[in-house]
Amino acid sequence: MNRAQFIIATAVVLFVAFCVGWFANWLVHRFTRVSASDVNELDRMSQELHDAEETRDQAITWLQAREAELSNQLAQTEAELRAAMEGLRDARAETEELRNALERVQG
């Protein structure tokens, strides 16, 4: 094999190696490429997730406000109940005093 044949053989081998590498690169990019529909799907999913998180935050805020309101109502109702029970206790004591006084007057 003379020098010209060796150069041509080396050039052919390098060209074939280049073609195989280019083809392998093309295959890798072809199979790993993200399509526009996939990107759109990811954008839609991220927007839905964001909306769901906002809705959750609003629901938590509403529940906290409702819980505070109900706690206030409960505290007011308990205070009214205590006042009513105290008034009833006073009324019973007064009724008992009046009965005792009436029995003394009649007796």
C-alpha positions as CSV (number, residue, x, y, z in Angstrom):
1,M,0.0,0.0,0.0
2,N,1.6,3.2,-1.1
3,R,1.2,6.6,0.4
4,A,-1.8,7.8,-1.8
5,Q,-3.8,4.7,-1.1
6,F,-3.1,5.1,2.7
7,I,-4.3,8.7,2.6
8,I,-7.5,7.8,0.6
9,A,-8.2,4.8,3.0
10,T,-7.7,7.1,6.0
11,A,-10.0,9.7,4.5
12,V,-12.7,7.1,3.7
13,V,-12.5,5.7,7.3
14,L,-12.7,9.3,8.8
15,F,-15.6,10.1,6.5
16,V,-17.5,6.9,7.5
17,A,-16.8,7.7,11.2
18,F,-18.1,11.2,10.7
19,C,-21.3,9.9,9.0
20,V,-21.9,7.3,11.7
21,G,-21.4,10.0,14.4
22,W,-23.7,12.4,12.6
23,F,-26.3,9.7,12.3
24,A,-26.0,8.8,15.9
25,N,-26.4,12.4,16.9
26,W,-29.4,12.8,14.7
27,L,-31.0,9.7,16.3
28,V,-30.3,10.9,19.8
29,H,-31.9,14.3,19.1
30,R,-34.8,12.7,17.3
31,F,-35.8,10.5,20.2
32,T,-35.0,13.0,23.0
33,R,-36.6,16.1,21.4
34,V,-39.5,17.6,23.3
35,S,-42.4,18.3,21.0
36,A,-44.4,21.5,21.1
37,S,-47.5,19.6,22.3
38,D,-45.5,18.3,25.2
39,V,-44.4,21.8,26.1
40,N,-48.0,23.1,25.8
41,E,-49.2,20.2,28.0
42,L,-46.6,21.1,30.6
43,D,-47.6,24.8,30.5
44,R,-51.3,23.8,30.9
45,M,-50.5,21.5,33.8
46,S,-48.4,24.2,35.5
47,Q,-51.2,26.7,35.1
48,E,-53.7,24.3,36.5
49,L,-51.4,23.6,39.4
50,H,-51.0,27.3,40.1
51,D,-54.8,27.8,39.9
52,A,-55.3,24.9,42.3
53,E,-52.8,26.3,44.8
54,E,-54.6,29.7,44.7
55,T,-57.9,28.1,45.2
56,R,-56.5,26.1,48.2
57,D,-55.0,29.3,49.7
58,Q,-58.4,31.0,49.3
59,A,-60.2,28.1,50.9
60,I,-57.8,28.1,53.8
61,T,-58.2,31.8,54.3
62,W,-62.0,31.5,54.2
63,L,-61.9,28.5,56.6
64,Q,-59.8,30.5,59.1
65,A,-62.2,33.5,58.9
66,R,-65.2,31.2,59.3
67,E,-63.5,29.5,62.3
68,A,-62.8,32.8,63.9
69,E,-66.4,33.9,63.4
70,L,-67.8,30.7,64.8
71,S,-65.5,30.9,67.8
72,N,-66.8,34.4,68.5
73,Q,-70.3,33.3,68.2
74,L,-69.7,30.3,70.5
75,A,-68.0,32.6,73.1
76,Q,-71.0,35.0,72.9
77,T,-73.5,32.1,73.2
78,E,-71.6,30.7,76.2
79,A,-71.6,34.1,77.8
80,E,-75.3,34.5,77.2
81,L,-75.9,31.0,78.6
82,R,-73.9,31.8,81.8
83,A,-75.9,35.1,82.2
84,A,-79.2,33.3,81.7
85,M,-78.2,30.5,84.1
86,E,-77.2,33.1,86.7
87,G,-80.4,35.0,86.2
88,L,-82.4,31.7,86.5
89,R,-80.4,30.9,89.7
90,D,-81.2,34.4,91.1
91,A,-84.9,34.0,90.1
92,R,-85.1,30.6,91.8
93,A,-83.5,32.0,95.0
94,E,-85.9,34.9,95.0
95,T,-88.8,32.6,94.4
96,E,-87.7,30.4,97.3
97,E,-87.4,33.5,99.5
98,L,-90.9,34.6,98.5
99,R,-92.3,31.1,99.3
100,N,-90.7,31.1,102.7
101,A,-92.0,34.6,103.4
102,L,-95.5,33.6,102.2
103,E,-95.4,30.5,104.4
104,R,-94.4,32.6,107.4
105,V,-97.2,35.1,106.8
106,Q,-99.8,32.3,106.3
107,G,-98.4,30.2,109.1
